[in-house]
C-alpha cells in the first residue's frame, strides 16, 4: 500500500503529550534529551566497567565493593542495606559478596545484635586496594562533572532522583500495558458494545 504525499510529509507523532516537555508543540528538545541521557548511560557503564577492570573485579563486584566501602561504618553493613542502596535484590548482593569474600576483598561476620544477620566489611586487603585506587574514580568524576557548578549539581541531583522515580512508575505502566496486550491476545481482544 502506497502512502499519499501528504502522509509522507506529515511529522511523526510527538513522543510525549506533557506541555512542560514540548517547545512550541514540538518534542524535538525532549527527544534530544532522551538521546543524550542514553549516551550518558552508555558512557557511565563503560567508565564503570573500566574502573572495575583496573581494580581487578567484574562490574557487579565493583558496584558491591564500592557500596560496602561507602556504607560499612565501624561494624560493617548488612546485605539488605547494600541491596537497597544499589536498588538490586538481596540474593544478587549475597552472590556477589560471596565472590568478593572468596577473593579476599570483603569479610562476612554475624551481626552482634542479630546472629541470623550477616554484616559485610572490607578486609585489610580491600581497604588498601580502595585507598590505592581512589585517584582513579576521582579523576574520572572530576572530568565528567567539570562544567557543572554546585547549584547545577544540586539541581541535577534532584532532577535525576525524580526522573528515576518516574522511571519506576513508567516501568510499572509498561508492565501493565504489556499484561493488558497479552490478555487481549489470549482472549481474542476486547469487543465492547
LOLOVEX-972068 format. One record per residue (C-alpha): x, y, z; residue number from 1; residue in one letter. Coordinates in steps of 0.001 Angstrom, whole numbers, plus 500000, padded with zeros to 6 digits. Layout:
<rs>
{c1:X | c2:Y | c3:Z | n:NUM | res:A}
...
</rs>
This chain:
<rs>
{c1:500000 | c2:500000 | c3:500000 | n:1 | res:X}
{c1:501422 | c2:503346 | c3:498966 | n:2 | res:X}
{c1:501089 | c2:506349 | c3:501274 | n:3 | res:X}
{c1:499879 | c2:509691 | c3:499978 | n:4 | res:X}
{c1:502416 | c2:512533 | c3:499570 | n:5 | res:X}
{c1:500691 | c2:514421 | c3:502418 | n:6 | res:X}
{c1:501199 | c2:511431 | c3:504744 | n:7 | res:X}
{c1:504884 | c2:511284 | c3:503792 | n:8 | res:X}
{c1:505341 | c2:514967 | c3:504671 | n:9 | res:X}
{c1:503476 | c2:514796 | c3:507971 | n:10 | res:X}
{c1:505725 | c2:514943 | c3:511032 | n:11 | res:X}
{c1:505771 | c2:511844 | c3:513218 | n:12 | res:X}
{c1:503553 | c2:511933 | c3:516304 | n:13 | res:X}
{c1:505113 | c2:513551 | c3:519344 | n:14 | res:X}
{c1:506667 | c2:511172 | c3:521880 | n:15 | res:X}
{c1:505155 | c2:512960 | c3:524887 | n:16 | res:X}
{c1:501984 | c2:514918 | c3:525487 | n:17 | res:X}
{c1:503174 | c2:516780 | c3:528587 | n:18 | res:X}
{c1:503164 | c2:520522 | c3:527826 | n:19 | res:X}
{c1:506218 | c2:521051 | c3:530060 | n:20 | res:X}
{c1:508227 | c2:518808 | c3:527721 | n:21 | res:X}
{c1:507066 | c2:520356 | c3:524445 | n:22 | res:X}
{c1:508605 | c2:523511 | c3:522995 | n:23 | res:X}
{c1:506253 | c2:525216 | c3:520571 | n:24 | res:X}
{c1:504316 | c2:521945 | c3:520287 | n:25 | res:X}
{c1:507467 | c2:520063 | c3:519233 | n:26 | res:X}
{c1:509114 | c2:517211 | c3:521120 | n:27 | res:X}
{c1:512498 | c2:517738 | c3:519416 | n:28 | res:X}
{c1:514255 | c2:519010 | c3:522563 | n:29 | res:X}
{c1:512705 | c2:516153 | c3:524569 | n:30 | res:X}
{c1:513986 | c2:513590 | c3:522033 | n:31 | res:X}
{c1:517437 | c2:515195 | c3:522164 | n:32 | res:X}
{c1:517368 | c2:514950 | c3:525966 | n:33 | res:X}
{c1:516445 | c2:511254 | c3:525855 | n:34 | res:X}
{c1:519202 | c2:510635 | c3:523292 | n:35 | res:X}
{c1:521733 | c2:512446 | c3:525480 | n:36 | res:X}
{c1:520594 | c2:510501 | c3:528551 | n:37 | res:X}
{c1:521064 | c2:507237 | c3:526629 | n:38 | res:X}
{c1:524548 | c2:508323 | c3:525545 | n:39 | res:X}
{c1:525373 | c2:509338 | c3:529122 | n:40 | res:X}
{c1:524147 | c2:505978 | c3:530447 | n:41 | res:X}
{c1:526391 | c2:504156 | c3:527950 | n:42 | res:X}
{c1:529354 | c2:506358 | c3:528880 | n:43 | res:X}
{c1:528801 | c2:505750 | c3:532594 | n:44 | res:X}
{c1:528523 | c2:501997 | c3:532005 | n:45 | res:X}
{c1:531778 | c2:501991 | c3:530016 | n:46 | res:X}
{c1:533584 | c2:504106 | c3:532603 | n:47 | res:X}
{c1:532386 | c2:501881 | c3:535440 | n:48 | res:X}
{c1:533484 | c2:498747 | c3:533560 | n:49 | res:X}
{c1:536935 | c2:500270 | c3:533017 | n:50 | res:X}
{c1:537240 | c2:501178 | c3:536697 | n:51 | res:X}
{c1:536212 | c2:497650 | c3:537661 | n:52 | res:X}
{c1:538813 | c2:496217 | c3:535281 | n:53 | res:X}
{c1:541530 | c2:498431 | c3:536784 | n:54 | res:X}
{c1:540561 | c2:497224 | c3:540240 | n:55 | res:X}
{c1:540624 | c2:493611 | c3:539016 | n:56 | res:X}
{c1:536968 | c2:492797 | c3:539626 | n:57 | res:X}
{c1:533834 | c2:492456 | c3:537500 | n:58 | res:X}
{c1:531455 | c2:495405 | c3:537129 | n:59 | res:X}
{c1:528865 | c2:493905 | c3:539530 | n:60 | res:X}
{c1:531650 | c2:493159 | c3:542034 | n:61 | res:X}
{c1:532868 | c2:496742 | c3:541696 | n:62 | res:X}
{c1:529408 | c2:498121 | c3:542456 | n:63 | res:X}
{c1:529022 | c2:495981 | c3:545575 | n:64 | res:X}
{c1:532635 | c2:496564 | c3:546690 | n:65 | res:X}
{c1:532137 | c2:500336 | c3:546417 | n:66 | res:X}
{c1:528796 | c2:500202 | c3:548229 | n:67 | res:X}
{c1:530292 | c2:498171 | c3:551097 | n:68 | res:X}
{c1:533183 | c2:500668 | c3:551351 | n:69 | res:X}
{c1:530741 | c2:503587 | c3:551473 | n:70 | res:X}
{c1:528224 | c2:502036 | c3:553873 | n:71 | res:X}
{c1:530232 | c2:499793 | c3:556207 | n:72 | res:X}
{c1:530846 | c2:502273 | c3:559031 | n:73 | res:X}
{c1:532557 | c2:500808 | c3:562116 | n:74 | res:X}
{c1:530799 | c2:497440 | c3:562298 | n:75 | res:X}
{c1:530048 | c2:496569 | c3:558673 | n:76 | res:X}
{c1:526869 | c2:496747 | c3:556646 | n:77 | res:X}
{c1:524029 | c2:494307 | c3:556123 | n:78 | res:X}
{c1:523341 | c2:492721 | c3:552764 | n:79 | res:X}
{c1:519848 | c2:494263 | c3:552743 | n:80 | res:X}
{c1:521252 | c2:497785 | c3:553157 | n:81 | res:X}
{c1:523660 | c2:497228 | c3:550261 | n:82 | res:X}
{c1:520817 | c2:495854 | c3:548124 | n:83 | res:X}
{c1:518607 | c2:498885 | c3:548879 | n:84 | res:X}
{c1:521489 | c2:501273 | c3:548165 | n:85 | res:X}
{c1:522107 | c2:499654 | c3:544765 | n:86 | res:X}
{c1:518402 | c2:499020 | c3:544010 | n:87 | res:X}
{c1:519062 | c2:495303 | c3:543434 | n:88 | res:X}
{c1:517919 | c2:492111 | c3:545133 | n:89 | res:X}
{c1:519414 | c2:490780 | c3:548340 | n:90 | res:X}
{c1:520109 | c2:487491 | c3:546545 | n:91 | res:X}
{c1:522213 | c2:489339 | c3:543974 | n:92 | res:X}
{c1:524239 | c2:491086 | c3:546702 | n:93 | res:X}
{c1:524676 | c2:487816 | c3:548606 | n:94 | res:X}
{c1:526061 | c2:486114 | c3:545475 | n:95 | res:X}
{c1:528483 | c2:488973 | c3:544752 | n:96 | res:X}
{c1:529560 | c2:489223 | c3:548418 | n:97 | res:X}
{c1:530407 | c2:485505 | c3:548356 | n:98 | res:X}
{c1:532658 | c2:486076 | c3:545324 | n:99 | res:X}
{c1:534294 | c2:489115 | c3:546937 | n:100 | res:X}
{c1:534829 | c2:487159 | c3:550161 | n:101 | res:X}
{c1:536488 | c2:484279 | c3:548270 | n:102 | res:X}
{c1:538837 | c2:486745 | c3:546559 | n:103 | res:X}
{c1:539710 | c2:488396 | c3:549888 | n:104 | res:X}
{c1:538132 | c2:491805 | c3:549183 | n:105 | res:X}
{c1:535459 | c2:491623 | c3:551897 | n:106 | res:X}
{c1:534735 | c2:489615 | c3:555001 | n:107 | res:X}
{c1:531429 | c2:488476 | c3:556459 | n:108 | res:X}
{c1:530554 | c2:488065 | c3:560100 | n:109 | res:X}
{c1:527450 | c2:487523 | c3:562148 | n:110 | res:X}
{c1:525787 | c2:490664 | c3:563405 | n:111 | res:X}
{c1:526300 | c2:491082 | c3:567167 | n:112 | res:X}
{c1:522687 | c2:492264 | c3:567515 | n:113 | res:X}
{c1:521118 | c2:489508 | c3:565376 | n:114 | res:X}
{c1:523075 | c2:486272 | c3:564838 | n:115 | res:X}
{c1:520874 | c2:485378 | c3:561813 | n:116 | res:X}
{c1:522036 | c2:488530 | c3:560056 | n:117 | res:X}
{c1:525404 | c2:488951 | c3:558311 | n:118 | res:X}
{c1:527492 | c2:492101 | c3:558245 | n:119 | res:X}
{c1:529985 | c2:492767 | c3:555470 | n:120 | res:X}
{c1:533076 | c2:494942 | c3:555561 | n:121 | res:X}
{c1:536248 | c2:495408 | c3:553554 | n:122 | res:X}
{c1:539202 | c2:493270 | c3:554568 | n:123 | res:X}
{c1:542578 | c2:494900 | c3:555222 | n:124 | res:X}
{c1:543482 | c2:493999 | c3:551624 | n:125 | res:X}
{c1:540224 | c2:495515 | c3:550358 | n:126 | res:X}
{c1:540845 | c2:498694 | c3:552335 | n:127 | res:X}
{c1:544384 | c2:499011 | c3:550923 | n:128 | res:X}
{c1:543064 | c2:498425 | c3:547412 | n:129 | res:X}
{c1:540384 | c2:501072 | c3:547845 | n:130 | res:X}
{c1:542862 | c2:503622 | c3:549236 | n:131 | res:X}
{c1:545341 | c2:502996 | c3:546418 | n:132 | res:X}
{c1:542593 | c2:503107 | c3:543814 | n:133 | res:X}
{c1:540839 | c2:506309 | c3:544970 | n:134 | res:X}
{c1:542587 | c2:508562 | c3:542439 | n:135 | res:X}
{c1:541059 | c2:506617 | c3:539508 | n:136 | res:X}
{c1:537352 | c2:507418 | c3:540071 | n:137 | res:X}
{c1:538288 | c2:510878 | c3:541349 | n:138 | res:X}
{c1:539959 | c2:511785 | c3:538036 | n:139 | res:X}
{c1:537066 | c2:510405 | c3:536003 | n:140 | res:X}
{c1:534322 | c2:512018 | c3:538093 | n:141 | res:X}
{c1:536156 | c2:515358 | c3:538214 | n:142 | res:X}
{c1:536327 | c2:515408 | c3:534405 | n:143 | res:X}
{c1:532783 | c2:514100 | c3:533949 | n:144 | res:X}
{c1:531320 | c2:516956 | c3:536013 | n:145 | res:X}
{c1:533963 | c2:519603 | c3:535239 | n:146 | res:X}
{c1:531484 | c2:522031 | c3:533636 | n:147 | res:X}
{c1:528824 | c2:521706 | c3:536355 | n:148 | res:X}
{c1:528529 | c2:524299 | c3:539143 | n:149 | res:X}
{c1:527471 | c2:523471 | c3:542710 | n:150 | res:X}
{c1:523991 | c2:524904 | c3:542093 | n:151 | res:X}
{c1:523654 | c2:522955 | c3:538845 | n:152 | res:X}
{c1:524917 | c2:519802 | c3:540554 | n:153 | res:X}
{c1:522303 | c2:520105 | c3:543305 | n:154 | res:X}
{c1:519574 | c2:520745 | c3:540715 | n:155 | res:X}
{c1:520789 | c2:517832 | c3:538585 | n:156 | res:X}
{c1:520840 | c2:515507 | c3:541603 | n:157 | res:X}
{c1:517260 | c2:516446 | c3:542435 | n:158 | res:X}
{c1:516104 | c2:516131 | c3:538805 | n:159 | res:X}
{c1:517732 | c2:512740 | c3:538311 | n:160 | res:X}
{c1:516271 | c2:511451 | c3:541587 | n:161 | res:X}
{c1:512799 | c2:512485 | c3:540370 | n:162 | res:X}
{c1:513361 | c2:511039 | c3:536889 | n:163 | res:X}
{c1:514472 | c2:507729 | c3:538428 | n:164 | res:X}
{c1:511229 | c2:507729 | c3:540435 | n:165 | res:X}
{c1:509372 | c2:508458 | c3:537206 | n:166 | res:X}
{c1:511273 | c2:505605 | c3:535596 | n:167 | res:X}
{c1:509939 | c2:503203 | c3:538231 | n:168 | res:X}
{c1:506406 | c2:504431 | c3:537553 | n:169 | res:X}
{c1:506967 | c2:504207 | c3:533774 | n:170 | res:X}
{c1:508195 | c2:500613 | c3:534148 | n:171 | res:X}
{c1:505036 | c2:499774 | c3:536101 | n:172 | res:X}
{c1:502858 | c2:501365 | c3:533396 | n:173 | res:X}
{c1:504807 | c2:499484 | c3:530712 | n:174 | res:X}
{c1:504315 | c2:496171 | c3:532545 | n:175 | res:X}
{c1:500591 | c2:496816 | c3:532940 | n:176 | res:X}
{c1:500215 | c2:497727 | c3:529263 | n:177 | res:X}
{c1:502107 | c2:494589 | c3:528244 | n:178 | res:X}
{c1:499929 | c2:492436 | c3:530502 | n:179 | res:X}
{c1:496838 | c2:494080 | c3:529030 | n:180 | res:X}
{c1:498032 | c2:493382 | c3:525466 | n:181 | res:X}
{c1:498858 | c2:489782 | c3:526388 | n:182 | res:X}
{c1:495410 | c2:489397 | c3:527951 | n:183 | res:X}
{c1:493781 | c2:490871 | c3:524822 | n:184 | res:X}
{c1:495720 | c2:488438 | c3:522611 | n:185 | res:X}
{c1:494743 | c2:485393 | c3:524661 | n:186 | res:X}
{c1:491096 | c2:486416 | c3:524955 | n:187 | res:X}
{c1:490770 | c2:487360 | c3:521311 | n:188 | res:X}
{c1:490692 | c2:491069 | c3:522083 | n:189 | res:X}
{c1:488120 | c2:493205 | c3:523779 | n:190 | res:X}
{c1:484965 | c2:493894 | c3:521862 | n:191 | res:X}
{c1:482844 | c2:496492 | c3:523565 | n:192 | res:X}
{c1:479317 | c2:497359 | c3:522574 | n:193 | res:X}
</rs>
